[in-house]
Amino acid sequence: MHFFRKIRFIALLLLWQTGSEFSIAQDIHFSQFFETPLLRNPSLAGIYTGDIRVQAVYRDQWNSVTNAYRTGSVNGEYKMPVGKSNDFLTTGLQILYDRAGTIGWTTTQILPVLNYHKSLSDEQNRYLSLGFMGGWVQQYFDRSKMTTNSTYDGLGDGESLQQANFSYIDGSVGMSYNSSLNDNPNNNFFIGAAYHHFNHPKNSFYRNANIQLPSKWVFSTGFKFEVTEYSYFNIQADYSMQSGSTEAVAGAMYGLKFGVDADHPNYAINGGAFLRWNDALIPVIKIDYSPFSVVLSYDVNISPLKTSSYGRGGFEMSVSYMGFLNRFKSTQNSTLCPRF
């Protein structure tokens, strides 16, 4: 009986992931989307307090019923002043690895990013950012582990694939606006929009030129504001549209600082939850111990798949480093700089 539950679940999962009339792939996503800013919008690169930021996220999904998804993301950013103005430039790199299923369907992305922050005020943190990200993507699977009806008839896998891998160049562009609130540098917000896969790369093992990766719009926002000198709220939300499918995820974390100096606490503990609409409830806990942060989350499945998955979804863990370099080009002594 457990075997048939697995078969039913996998069939439902494939239909649910497709999300449209045609079998068009949807982008990989993380529940901790706030820890993968470049995947949200390349113009979010550099919007932090520091010169450099490195983030790594690991996701393990659907293992309660099948060996479905394991995904890892690493991104790094370096922010530097431009000339004598309050403008800044951020360079970075986004690397992603995803492996799914028995046949080891694997996706690898290596995407450099460049983002320019234009200051809009000489007295307040207020910036308009324009970012570009693009690079190499490869997909492949282990053909020897693929089983079809033809396999049982002694006809091989019956698929006319030239090879079990292909690669392409992908590109994204985004714009965001970020500013402090009420002249308080500890209260900040950003809002942005990104257009991913604007070059519509070919996306077919059959080398079918008519099958392309559909473009995706992502609209993002975030607010961070003090409640007291030692407590604050961090609110994040994304809404994406791709190939007729939509996804909305939003939530908040409440943070408490510990230490003598509220501006430089010894550590901070954040707790909260996010909701991916019609899919999952995501409790989150985050510990900040400067210059490091660790975030743990778990997807509690509330979608139509919850019967087969028993409500169990995906575990995620992320580790971040954010700090200053204390060099001539450091932003540490800059009164105005993009931050969140």
Secondary structure, DSSP 8 states (H G I E B T S, - for coil): -HHHHHHHHHHHHHHHHH-SSS--------S-GGG-HHHH-GGGTT-SSSSEEEEEEEEEESTTTS--EEEEEEEEEEEEE-TTSS-EEEEEEEEEEEEETTTTEEEEEEEEEEEEEEE--SSS-EEEEEEEEEEEEEEE--GGG---HHHHTTSTT----S-SEEEEEEEEEEEEEEEEETTEEEEEEEEEEEEE-TT--B--TT--TT-B---EEEEEEEEEEEEETTEEEEEEEEEEEETTEEEEEEEEEEEEEESS-SSS-SEEEEEEEEEETTTEEEEEEEEEETTEEEEEEEEEE-STTHHHHTTEEEEEEEEEEEE---STT-STT-SS----
